[in-house]
């Protein structure tokens, strides 16, 4: 199964940052958000190693879920992530 993944990346060189985050898909019809990843406690991002990326999973949402016409997530070849 193929997945579509979204990551946050700390791009400032030689930096560390603590962050909360929520990543979700925006339904273009209702404006509602389908939350896929949420971090309720702060997470350390360090630009000098692999922890500069978050979340650390390639399984954001199955590609087939997005490509179904009735899912409504892809409209005019556009996908909104908030």
N, CA, C and O of each residue as an XYZ file, in Angstrom:
328
protein
N       0.847     -1.174      0.000
C       0.000      0.000      0.000
C       0.897      1.243      0.000
O       1.873      1.308      0.747
N       0.562      2.222     -0.839
C       1.285      3.492     -0.897
C       0.653      4.492      0.056
O      -0.564      4.508      0.242
N       1.493      5.328      0.658
C       1.027      6.362      1.569
C       1.517      7.734      1.118
O       2.549      7.857      0.458
N       0.768      8.742      1.482
C       1.187     10.126      1.293
C       1.652     10.597      2.668
O       0.946     10.418      3.660
N       2.827     11.193      2.725
C       3.383     11.631      4.003
C       3.648     13.121      4.004
O       3.946     13.717      2.969
N       3.535     13.711      5.176
C       3.799     15.127      5.384
C       4.704     15.220      6.607
O       4.478     14.550      7.614
N       5.726     16.057      6.503
C       6.666     16.216      7.606
C       6.878     17.689      7.928
O       6.741     18.552      7.061
N       7.206     17.959      9.156
C       7.723     19.258      9.563
C       9.234     19.123      9.583
O       9.756     18.046      9.874
N       9.941     20.200      9.279
C      11.403     20.160      9.314
C      11.935     21.463      9.906
O      11.554     22.553      9.481
N      12.817     21.332     10.887
C      13.515     22.488     11.435
C      14.677     22.773     10.497
O      15.626     21.992     10.428
N      14.610     23.876      9.780
C      15.586     24.161      8.728
C      16.693     25.122      9.154
O      17.689     25.259      8.445
N      16.540     25.784     10.288
C      17.585     26.684     10.771
C      18.804     25.865     11.171
O      18.683     24.909     11.937
N      19.970     26.229     10.663
C      21.183     25.472     10.970
C      21.573     25.623     12.441
O      21.413     26.689     13.035
N      22.088     24.531     13.013
C      22.572     24.505     14.396
C      21.533     25.036     15.385
O      21.846     25.846     16.258
N      20.303     24.570     15.233
C      19.231     25.044     16.103
C      18.488     23.881     16.734
O      18.476     22.767     16.210
N      17.878     24.163     17.856
C      16.989     23.224     18.534
C      15.720     23.973     18.873
O      15.753     25.167     19.172
N      14.594     23.267     18.825
C      13.315     23.895     19.156
C      12.364     22.851     19.717
O      12.328     21.709     19.259
N      11.599     23.262     20.712
C      10.540     22.418     21.258
C       9.241     22.860     20.601
O       9.000     24.056     20.441
N       8.395     21.891     20.217
C       7.158     22.275     19.528
C       6.041     21.272     19.769
O       6.268     20.069     19.900
N       4.827     21.808     19.824
C       3.601     21.029     19.746
C       3.169     21.130     18.289
O       3.438     22.143     17.644
N       2.509     20.108     17.754
C       1.999     20.238     16.389
C       0.821     19.316     16.153
O       0.660     18.286     16.807
N       0.003     19.720     15.196
C      -1.103     18.916     14.703
C      -1.084     19.028     13.196
O      -1.052     20.133     12.655
N      -1.102     17.903     12.514
C      -1.152     17.880     11.060
C      -2.442     17.207     10.643
O      -2.794     16.151     11.171
N      -3.142     17.801      9.713
C      -4.393     17.214      9.269
C      -4.732     17.629      7.857
O      -4.170     18.586      7.324
N      -5.648     16.907      7.263
C      -6.130     17.216      5.925
C      -7.393     18.053      6.020
O      -8.258     17.794      6.856
N      -7.493     19.057      5.158
C      -8.650     19.942      5.147
C      -9.631     19.465      4.084
O      -9.276     19.337      2.913
N     -10.873     19.202      4.501
C     -11.922     18.831      3.559
C     -12.336     20.102      2.832
O     -12.825     21.034      3.471
N     -12.155     20.169      1.499
C     -12.451     21.405      0.774
C     -13.930     21.764      0.750
O     -14.266     22.920      0.494
N     -14.805     20.834      1.002
C     -16.240     21.102      0.988
C     -16.702     21.662      2.328
O     -17.368     22.697      2.376
N     -16.347     20.976      3.422
C     -16.831     21.377      4.743
C     -15.861     22.278      5.492
O     -16.263     22.986      6.415
N     -14.584     22.262      5.106
C     -13.574     23.013      5.838
C     -13.127     22.301      7.095
O     -12.255     22.785      7.816
N     -13.727     21.142      7.360
C     -13.352     20.350      8.530
C     -11.971     19.745      8.362
O     -11.490     19.556      7.245
N     -11.347     19.448      9.480
C      -9.993     18.881      9.454
C     -10.011     17.452      9.959
O     -10.545     17.154     11.028
N      -9.420     16.586      9.175
C      -9.225     15.191      9.589
C      -7.827     15.122     10.162
O      -6.841     15.150      9.425
N      -7.741     15.032     11.466
C      -6.443     15.029     12.142
C      -5.762     13.684     11.970
O      -6.349     12.641     12.259
N      -4.540     13.710     11.507
C      -3.784     12.487     11.334
C      -2.643     12.358     12.347
O      -2.309     11.249     12.764
N      -2.046     13.481     12.741
C      -0.950     13.453     13.707
C      -1.103     14.614     14.665
O      -1.355     15.745     14.249
N      -0.954     14.337     15.928
C      -1.028     15.395     16.917
C      -0.012     15.109     18.003
O       0.202     13.959     18.387
N       0.598     16.148     18.485
C       1.592     16.014     19.548
C       1.132     16.866     20.720
O       1.174     18.094     20.646
N       0.691     16.226     21.806
C       0.135     16.963     22.942
C       1.203     17.360     23.959
O       0.944     18.172     24.847
N       2.389     16.795     23.832
C       3.502     17.225     24.681
C       4.609     17.736     23.761
O       4.713     17.286     22.620
N       5.432     18.662     24.235
C       6.443     19.227     23.344
C       7.454     18.182     22.883
O       7.822     17.271     23.624
N       7.885     18.343     21.650
C       8.861     17.436     21.052
C      10.071     18.258     20.644
O       9.931     19.371     20.137
N      11.263     17.707     20.866
C      12.496     18.396     20.514
C      12.837     18.156     19.044
O      12.919     17.013     18.592
N      13.033     19.242     18.312
C      13.562     19.201     16.956
C      14.999     19.698     17.038
O      15.264     20.732     17.651
N      15.933     18.963     16.419
C      17.347     19.342     16.412
C      17.817     19.303     14.966
O      17.823     18.243     14.340
N      18.213     20.457     14.431
C      18.568     20.535     13.016
C      19.839     19.768     12.662
O      20.129     19.575     11.481
N      20.601     19.328     13.662
C      21.859     18.638     13.373
C      21.714     17.120     13.211
O      22.696     16.440     12.915
N      20.499     16.578     13.401
C      20.311     15.136     13.228
C      18.917     14.828     12.677
O      18.182     15.737     12.290
N      18.563     13.557     12.643
C      17.287     13.152     12.042
C      16.068     13.635     12.836
O      14.948     13.572     12.330
N      16.263     14.107     14.050
C      15.122     14.622     14.809
C      14.664     15.986     14.284
O      13.733     16.577     14.830
N      15.313     16.488     13.229
C      14.856     17.742     12.607
C      13.535     17.533     11.878
O      12.846     18.497     11.544
N      13.180     16.261     11.630
C      11.923     15.923     10.972
C      10.892     15.449     11.985
O      11.246     14.822     12.983
N       9.644     15.737     11.740
C       8.580     15.218     12.577
C       7.268     15.266     11.808
O       7.107     16.165     10.983
N       6.341     14.378     12.019
C       6.496     13.159     12.811
C       7.411     12.167     12.095
O       7.749     12.355     10.927
N       7.798     11.141     12.783
C       8.756     10.181     12.227
C       8.076      8.941     11.670
O       8.571      7.829     11.856
N       6.983      9.111     11.010
C       6.292      7.975     10.406
C       5.946      8.288      8.961
O       5.458      9.379      8.665
N       6.191      7.348      8.059
C       5.848      7.564      6.657
C       4.385      7.252      6.350
O       3.973      7.324      5.192
N       3.604      6.913      7.356
C       2.228      6.465      7.139
C       1.220      7.549      7.510
O       0.439      7.365      8.444
N       1.221      8.666      6.802
C       0.306      9.772      7.104
C      -1.122      9.408      6.732
O      -2.005      9.420      7.590
N      -1.362      9.081      5.458
C      -2.695      8.674      5.011
C      -2.534      7.802      3.765
O      -1.709      8.113      2.905
N      -3.300      6.725      3.651
C      -3.198      5.884      2.453
C      -3.509      6.693      1.185
O      -4.490      7.435      1.132
N      -2.673      6.538      0.193
C      -2.852      7.259     -1.077
C      -4.215      6.965     -1.689
O      -4.854      7.857     -2.247
N      -4.654      5.730     -1.586
C      -5.948      5.346     -2.166
C      -7.101      6.117     -1.514
O      -8.098      6.407     -2.176
N      -6.976      6.455     -0.208
C      -8.018      7.243      0.466
C      -8.141      8.631     -0.138
O      -9.240      9.181     -0.213
N      -7.026      9.199     -0.569
C      -7.040     10.539     -1.150
C      -7.517     10.545     -2.590
O      -8.155     11.499     -3.036
N      -7.207      9.475     -3.319
C      -7.494      9.438     -4.745
C      -8.933      9.054     -5.076
O      -9.360      9.196     -6.221
N      -9.680      8.572     -4.093
C     -11.084      8.234     -4.335
C     -11.836      9.525     -4.636
O     -11.740     10.489     -3.878
N     -12.582      9.550     -5.736
C     -13.293     10.762     -6.140
C     -14.231     11.282     -5.062
O     -14.321     12.490     -4.845
N     -14.923     10.382     -4.391
C     -15.898     10.821     -3.395
C     -15.269     11.233     -2.062
O     -15.979     11.681     -1.162
N     -13.940     11.087     -1.921
C     -13.307     11.515     -0.672
C     -13.305     13.032     -0.556
O     -13.372     13.572      0.548
N     -13.225     13.733     -1.709
C     -13.259     15.190     -1.709
C     -11.967     15.868     -1.309
O     -11.905     17.097     -1.301
N     -10.927     15.110     -0.975
C      -9.687     15.723     -0.516
C      -8.848     16.310     -1.647
O      -8.164     17.314     -1.447
N      -8.890     15.707     -2.818
C      -8.151     16.250     -3.950
C      -9.158     16.886     -4.900
O     -10.014     16.207     -5.469
N      -9.042     18.195     -5.059
C      -9.924     18.957     -5.927
C      -9.047     19.796     -6.857
O      -8.202     20.565     -6.397
N      -9.255     19.643     -8.168
C      -8.437     20.349     -9.162
C      -6.938     20.115     -8.910
O      -6.134     21.046     -8.967
N      -6.585     18.859     -8.634
C      -5.192     18.471     -8.373
C      -4.576     19.204     -7.181
O      -3.368     19.441     -7.157
N      -5.391     19.561     -6.203
C      -4.907     20.290     -5.036
C      -5.304     19.560     -3.760
O      -6.432     19.086     -3.629
N      -4.370     19.474     -2.826
C      -4.594     18.851     -1.524
C      -4.187     19.868     -0.456
O      -3.062     20.366     -0.477
N      -5.079     20.177      0.466
C      -4.785     21.152      1.520
C      -4.404     20.436      2.809
O      -5.139     19.575      3.293
N      -3.262     20.796      3.352
C      -2.784     20.270      4.633
C      -2.681     21.443      5.578
O      -2.118     22.481      5.229
N      -3.226     21.285      6.780
C      -3.165     22.385      7.747
C      -2.486     21.914      9.007
O      -2.332     22.689      9.951
